[in-house]
Each structure stands twice: as C-alpha cells, then as structure tokens.
Amino acid sequence: MASRSEEGLLAGMLFVVVCGLVLTATDAQVAFAIPQQSANTTDAAADDRVGSKVIVTVAGAPLRTPEAIVWKAYLGETFTVTLTNGEWLWIEQKGGWLWEQETVSFDTAIEEFTKRAQTAPSAENFHLRGIALLAHKQYDEAIADFSESLKKKPGQAGVLNNRGQARYLKSDYAAAVADLNAAVERDPGHFVALNNRALCYIAVDQFDDALPDLNAAIQLNTEYPEALNNRGVVHSRKGNYQAAVVDFSAALKIDDMYIDAYGNRAFAHVQQGNDLAAIKDLTIATTKAPDNYQPINDLAWIYATSQTDSTRNPDEAVKLALRACQMSQFENWNALDTLAVAHAANGNFDAAKQWVTTALEKAPDAQKSRIGEHQQLILAGKPVLQ
C-alpha cells in the first residue's frame, strides 16, 4: 500500500511540539460559559479568525464541550479554527472549544514572541519563540532559541525535549537523542521525551530500542494516543500487524479524530489481506478530515491495487487519485504515483506513463527505486498490484 509506506507510517507526534502535559489554573475555571457547538455560532465571513491557525501557549490548555474536557493541548500544538464564539475557538480536529487567551495567532507568533524576548529576554520567552519558530519549520532558528533558553536556565526538560524535536526534524538523530537523553535524565517521567526518543530510533530502524521507550511512555500516560500510534508503527515495521492493529485501535479509542491512526491501521489491515477493513477505516478518515488528501489517496491505492475482484474498483481509484492530486496541487509524488497506478488499473496506460514519470521526477531519492518498479510495469502494459 504505497500511501502508507515510509511517508505515512510515522505520523502523529512527529510534528507536534510538546513540553509535557502540565496542568494549569485553566483546568479549575469551570465557571466559564462554554458555548454550544453550532454552525450558527459565528458568521464566518465576518470573523477573520475562522480558517486561521493558532498555537497553544499554555501546556495542558483544555479543549471543552459543555459536558466534558475532550483534550488537553500540548504547548506548541497548532490548530485550525473553524468557528468562534467570543473568546472561544471551536477546534473541529478535537471536537472542543479552546480559550483564545491560551493561544497566539500562528501568523504573528514569531513577531509577538520576538517583542517579548526583546522586552524581557527571559528563558521562558526564548523558549516560546523557539516553539513558534519550530511550528514554522525554522529549525535552525528554533534550536538557537532553545539553546539560549537553556543557557539562561540550564536543565529544563521541556526545552531539551523541544530542541531534540527540532534536531529530529532536521534528521540529526544523534544530536536529538542526546537532548532527549538529557530530558529523560532530568525528568524520568517525561513521557513525551520518551516518545520522541523512540521516533529517533524508528527513523534509523532501531525498533528494539524504540519499543521500551514507547512502553514506558504509555505506562506513564495510558491516555497518550501518539505513543500508542507510534508503538503500532514499530509493530508494523517488525511485521506484527495484529499487535499493530490493537495499538492503532487503542489510539483511536482515545482520539477518534486521529486521522493518521486510521491510515496506519488501514495499512496493517491490508498487510493481513483485509482490504474491506482498510476501506472502512479510510472512508471514516475521509469523512472526518475531508480536507486531508492522504486518506483519499490511500483509498485510491487500495481500489487500484487490490487483488480481490470484489474490492478492486479502477474507476473509483482514478476519481479519488485525481482528487488527491488536485488537493495537493499535483506536487506530491505519492499522490502522483497513485494516479499513475490507478490509470494503469483502468487500462489507460498512456496517462499512467505520463503520471508515473512525473512522480519519479518529484520523488525523494529513497522512493525512486519503488516508483521505478511501478514505471517498468506500466511501460510493459501491466497493472501494479499489492
């Protein structure tokens, strides 16, 4: 299943900047009037916050409904606002209301925290600007700010974790592990650092080193969907797909909006020959995240490559693959490869040749061999099958 290969399986915590779930005073503010979620809450055209992104600035900031707290956000977690009601922001991704005062606008975060750091050059303000820079994928600048924060206040486990995260995202795994080792040494209960260190091990195929860290993170926080998802990834990489399904299912029980876990579980289902279960997962994912091209692409791949006649649907595969390419502006090599394979499944080899060539041009070096295999099959007039 191409769409859940190296690109898809390592989703989840990878791009979430986390300093640990530290509860704050906001958890006691039960007197707040939490608005009912309603499509009529705000005139979207009159509120420029709708559709914008925000960065959480308080660790453990709760996302609420009138009935419950549905999520406690990580410091640095980024969300898109879909509705507003006064100071409350509706986060569809988690199904809850987030207090605006515990966020900063994604677009202005760097500028705002730069002003704070200039006015009060404290460890905290350099840390916060580092988080904003990390959210904007300015990794070198983020590392510099985290280092400055640590210079002013050495040994902060959260800052060490975030610097390790930045180094991980730069593929500097040895330096990342060094930071995460220091974070865990400083705070043995830092389950986020344990999870992130496991991601470094996964990146270099050290699955036996990753597993103990993920087990420890889950033991420390049993309601930690990212660690469950990542442990499922390790089981998948080791070929234990049944155990992987158990972990992905546990992650989804905690967070039923966890789109990557649906995709990862679908991958495991396909490896066990259960295409129908995979299609069910991906259909749910496309419904829950209609603006996310990846589950649509994954679904197209199954319809194009399934070896089960009752499952294979080349016409639908082409429609879905084209939609995924349009959503990714025909720039994503994986979606382009799926479109080529879908056309081949439908017998349109001229179109398949065109798109597989484009996919090969755009693919990273690590994926060129696999797409080259697809190209050879297509040039020979043969479909690509699972």
N, C-alpha and C positions, 0 to 999 in steps of 0.2 A: 504494500500500500504506500505509494510514493509520498503522499502528502503527510504521512506521519513517520518519515524517516528521520535523519539527523536533524532536520529543521524543526519538526513538530514535537518530537517526544520530550524535549527538555523545556517545556513551557512551565508557567506557574510563577514560582518565586524569582525566576531569573531577572526580571526587570523591576522588581518591587524593592524599593529602598526601605530597609527596616532597621529600627534600633531596639526592637523588643516591644512587647505589649505591656507598657507601663500604664496602669490605670491612673486617671487624673481626676480632678474635682468634678469634671463634667459628668462623671458617672453618677453623682449624687444629685444632679439637678433635675429631679423627677418632676418639679413643678412646671417645667416648660410645657407649653401647649403644643403638642406635636400635631401638625396638620394631617388630615386625611389625604391619602394619595388619590388624586383625581385629575383627570385630563383637563378639567376646567380650572385648575388651581391658579394658573397664571396665563395671561395672554403672551404666548411665546414671542410673538412679533414685537411686543413692547418691552421685552426684558432681554438685554444682550447677554445675561448670564446663561440663558438656556443655550445649550450646544457648546458652551465653553468648558475648559478643563480647569480643575483646581487641584492643588497639592495640599495634603493634610499636614498640619504643623503641630499637632498635639498627638503624642503616642497614646493609643487606646481610645481615640475620639469615637464615640458611639454613633452608629447609624441606627435610627429608630423608626418604628411604626408606633401607632398609639398603643399597641398591645405588648411590644417587646423591643429589646435591643437585638438587631439582626446581624450586626457586625461591629467589631471594634477595630478601627482602622490602624494601619501601621503609619508611623511617622514617615512622611515622604510618599505615601501611596497616592496615586493620581487617579482621579475620577472625572467622568464627563457628566455635566449637569443636564438633566432632561426636563425638570420642572422646578419652579420656585414658589415659595410662599413666605413673603417677608424675608427673614434671615435664614430660612430653611431651604436647603437644596435637596431635591429628590435625585437619588443615585439609582438609576434603573438597574445597573450592574449588580447591586447588592439588595435592591428592593427596600431601601430605607432612606430616611431623612437625615441629612448631615448639617450641623450648625455651621453657618458661613464663617463665624468668628474663629473657628478652628481650622480654617483653610486660608490659602493665599492663591490668587489667580496664577495659573500656570504661565501665562504670557508675561506677567510682570514680576514674577517671583525673584528672578536674579537681580533685577533692578532694585526691588524693595529690600532684599537682604543685603545688597551692596551698601545701600544707605545706612542700614542698621550697623553693618560691620565698620563703616567709616565713623559713625557717631559713637558707637560703643564696641571697640574691637575685642569682644569677649570670645571665649572658647565656644559658647553657645551660638553666637551669631555667625562665626566662621563655619560651624557645623551646619547650621541651617542653610547658609548659602551653598555649601557643598552639596547638600541634598537637592537644592534647586538645580544646580549645575548637573548633577547626576541625572535628574529627571529629564534634562535637556540633552543628555548624552554627550556632555562636555567633560569627558572623563579625566583628562589631564588637569583641567582647572579644578574639578571636584577633589581630586587627590591632593592638590596643593592646599585647598581649604581645609580638608580633613587633617592634613599634616600640621597646619597652623593651629588648628583647634587642639590637637594632641600636644603641641609644643607648649601651649598656654595652660593646658590641663592634662597632664600625662595619664595614660592608663584607662581612658574612657572606653568601656567595652563596646558601647553602641557606635562610637566613632570608628574604632578599629574594625568593627563589622562592616560599616559603610565604606571605609577605604578598601577593605578586602573585596567588597562587592564591585567597586569601581575597577579594581585591578582584575577581577574576574572578567568583567565585561570587556576589558582590553586584551583578554586571553593571556594575561600574565599570571598564570596559575600558581607558580611557586611563590611569588610575592603575595598573592591573595591568600594562600594557605598560611603563610607566615603571620599575616594580620589576623586571620581568623583563629589561628592557634593562640595568639596573644589575647584575643577577645574571650575565648573559652577559658583560658588560664585565669583571666581576671574575674570572669563570671561563669562558673561551671554550669549554671542554669540557663545560659543564653541559648535557648533552643533555635533562635534564628541564625546565629553564627554557626551552630552545628549543621543546620540545613544547608547554609551557604557553603560551608566547607565540603559537604557531600557533593554539591554541584561541581566544585572544582575537581573532585576525584572522578565524578562521572565524565567530565569533559576529557579526561585523559584515560578513560576506560579502566579506572581502578575501582571496579564495582565492589570488591570485597572490603575496600576501605570506606566506601560511601555508606554501605549498609549499616554499620554500627552507629555512625553519626545520625542517620535518619531514625534508627530505632530509638536512640537516646532523645532526639528532638520530640518524637511522638510520645515517648514516655513522660517527658516533661510537660508537654501540652497535647493532650489527647484530642483537642479540637483544632488541630493545625492541618488544614486541608492541603497546603502546599507541600509539607513534608510527606504526607500520605501519597500525593500525586508523584512526588519525586522517588519515593520508595517503589511505587508501581513502575516507574521508568526503569529503575535498577532491575526489578524482577523481569521486565520485558527484555532488557538487554541480555539478561542471563538465560532467556528462553523459558522462564517460568511464568507463562501467560495466565494461568489460573490464579496464581498469587497476585499477579498484576491487576487482574480484574477486581479482586477483593479490595485492594488498596484504592483503586480509582473509584470504586463504588462507595467506599468509606469517605473519601474526599467529597464526593457528590452529595452524600447524606448530610454533611456539614454545610456545604455551599452548593446548592443546586443550580447556581448561575456560573459555575466553574467550567467555562467552555473548553479549556484545554484538557480537562479531565475527561470530558465526553469524547474528545478526539482521541486521546490516549487509550481510553477503554475500547473505542471502536477499533483501533489498531490491534489491540490484544485479541478482540473477538475475531477479526479477520485471520490472524495467525492461527486461531483454533478452528478455522473453517466455518465460523458462524457469521456469515455475511448479513443475514437478516437482523441479528442483534446489533451489528455495527451500523446498519442503515437506520435502525431505530434511534440509536444514540445520536447520530449525526443529524437526523431530522429534528430531534429535540434541540440540538445545538443551534441549528439554523433558525429555529423559531425564537429561541431565547436571545440570540445575537444576530439579528438579520443584517447588520452592517459589517459583520466579520466574514471575509471571503474564505477563510480557511476551511471551516466545516462544509461549506458549499463545494469547495474544491475536492475535499476528501470524499464527499458523497459522489461526485462525478467520477472520481477514480474507481470506486467500487463498481458503479454501474458500467464502467468501460472495461474493467479487467476481470470481473468475476467469472469464474469458470462454471458457475451454476446457471443453467439456462433460465430458470425462473427468476433469477436475480439480475442477470445481465440486461441492461437497457441502454443501448448505444445512443438512441435519440435523446433520451433524458440526460445522458452523460454529456453530450455536446452542448445542450442548453445550459446545464449547470456550469460546465467548464468555461463556456463563453462568459457567463455571468461573473464567475470568479475572476477572470482576466479583466473584465471591464471594471470591476470593483478595485482591482489592484493596478489599474491603468496600464495593463499589458507590460508591466515591468517585472513581475515576479516570475522567476524561472520555473518554479514548481508548478504554478498555475498554467504557464505556457506549455510545459511538458504534458500536463494532464489534458489540455485542449488537443494537443497533437495525438495523444493516445486515444482520446475519445473519437476524433475524426477517423483514426485507423480502425477502431472498433466498428464504426459506422460505414466502413468501406470507402471513405473519401481520402485516399492516400496522397493525392496532390496537396490538399490542405494540411494533412498530417506532416508531410515533408517540410512544408513551409514553417510550421509552428515548432517542430522539433529542432530545426536549425536555429531558430531564434532563441529557443530555450537553452540550447547548447552554448550559444554566444553569451548569454546572460548568467549562466550558472557559475557558482564558485568552483574552484579547481577540484575540490573534494567530491563534487557531484557530477563532473563531466563524464567520468567513466560510465556511470549508471545511465545517464541520458544518452551517451553514445551507443549503449546497447539497445536502447529503445529506437534510436535512429537507424541502426542496422536492420532491425526487424521491420521497421516501416519501409525502408528502401527496398526490402525484399518482398514487400506486399503482404506482410504478416501482422496480425494484431499483437498487442502486448497484453499478456495475461498475468494474473497474480502468481 
